[in-house]
Amino acid sequence: MISDILKEGGLKVNSVSDGMEALEHLEKSKADLVVLDIVMPKMNGYEVCRQIKGNPKTQNVPVVMCSSKGEEFDRYWGMKQGADAYIAKPFEPTELIGTVKQLLRG
């Protein structure tokens, strides 16, 4: 769903199925931005974000956490891991597209 929203917003999207695959993909090709869910197979979004931000090769890639975990603690913890933005589900497609485009301009 998130991929479709971003594509409809005119963005090029590469999708992966889990956290490990996300990190492998980032090692092989440059990404302008990463959107992560917190609950993912093999590695959660917090850990993926921490690894992205801890790697000199990817530390400047903006990360958007997008999750059904919408409590204040979840938002705080996501930002503490290095996320540049945190969007709680359910969200309006315009909120996601606006946040992504703002970070890409950043």
Phi and psi in degrees as a GROMACS rama.xvg file:
@    title "Ramachandran Plot"
@    xaxis  label "Phi"
@    yaxis  label "Psi"
@TYPE xy
-62.2068  -42.7591  ILE-2
-58.8989  -44.8774  SER-3
-63.2149  -41.9283  ASP-4
-60.7468  -45.642  ILE-5
-66.3865  -39.482  LEU-6
-63.6308  -42.0653  LYS-7
-64.2532  -25.4961  GLU-8
-82.3402  5.40971  GLY-9
88.9302  14.9002  GLY-10
-101.878  148.791  LEU-11
-85.9034  131.259  LYS-12
-127.221  135.259  VAL-13
-115.268  127.922  ASN-14
-109.975  146.104  SER-15
-129.747  166.122  VAL-16
-98.7084  -14.4336  SER-17
-156.63  174.655  ASP-18
-63.8775  -40.7018  GLY-19
-63.246  -42.9823  MET-20
-64.0479  -35.1936  GLU-21
-61.6513  -46.6918  ALA-22
-65.9797  -39.2984  LEU-23
-62.8193  -42.2973  GLU-24
-62.9214  -41.3126  HIS-25
-66.3586  -30.7676  LEU-26
-68.329  -33.3747  GLU-27
-88.7802  -32.6222  LYS-28
-141.914  150.726  SER-29
-77.4405  135.681  LYS-30
-115.354  143.457  ALA-31
-82.9818  -23.3555  ASP-32
-165.797  151.53  LEU-33
-125.738  132.201  VAL-34
-109.442  123.807  VAL-35
-120.901  142.616  LEU-36
-89.7023  159.333  ASP-37
-79.266  -44.6798  ILE-38
-90.72  105.781  VAL-39
-138.83  155.504  MET-40
-67.4786  151.96  PRO-41
71.0712  -38.8559  LYS-42
-157.377  129.354  MET-43
-75.7997  165.381  ASN-44
-62.1925  -33.1804  GLY-45
-60.5291  -46.3557  TYR-46
-66.514  -42.0517  GLU-47
-61.1166  -45.5161  VAL-48
-60.3331  -45.5064  CYS-49
-58.1761  -42.0645  ARG-50
-70.3485  -38.4322  GLN-51
-61.0857  -48.3978  ILE-52
-74.2427  -20.1384  LYS-53
-89.4096  -5.91313  GLY-54
-99.9896  120.371  ASN-55
-54.8277  -29.4562  PRO-56
-71.338  -29.608  LYS-57
-120.932  0.295587  THR-58
-60.3009  -23.7507  GLN-59
-94.2353  2.27313  ASN-60
-77.4129  121.587  VAL-61
-63.2861  142.01  PRO-62
-122.414  128.408  VAL-63
-110.16  121.053  VAL-64
-89.2142  131.029  MET-65
-132.77  108.733  CYS-66
-149.118  157.193  SER-67
-75.1898  -11.037  SER-68
-79.6599  93.0663  LYS-69
-105.75  10.1548  GLY-70
-69.5085  156.319  GLU-71
-57.3353  -37.8944  GLU-72
-63.0528  -41.2223  PHE-73
-61.2772  -44.1174  ASP-74
-61.9722  -47.6622  ARG-75
-58.007  -47.5699  TYR-76
-65.2372  -38.4843  TRP-77
-61.4206  -44.3291  GLY-78
-68.1015  -35.664  MET-79
-64.1143  -28.666  LYS-80
-78.9194  -7.63223  GLN-81
112.957  1.35556  GLY-82
-59.7973  143.171  ALA-83
-88.4879  -20.7641  ASP-84
-156.264  155.489  ALA-85
-137.063  121.233  TYR-86
-118.853  124.626  ILE-87
-90.1244  137.731  ALA-88
-83.052  146.153  LYS-89
-75.7628  151.941  PRO-90
-136.871  162.762  PHE-91
-83.3718  138.02  GLU-92
-52.4207  -35.9202  PRO-93
-65.4627  -29.5069  THR-94
-66.399  -45.4345  GLU-95
-64.6702  -50.2455  LEU-96
-61.5312  -43.3963  ILE-97
-62.0157  -44.148  GLY-98
-63.5166  -46.1493  THR-99
-62.4649  -47.8906  VAL-100
-64.3656  -35.8151  LYS-101
-65.0597  -42.8327  GLN-102
-68.2521  -34.8819  LEU-103
-67.6649  -32.9643  LEU-104
-73.6505  -31.7834  ARG-105
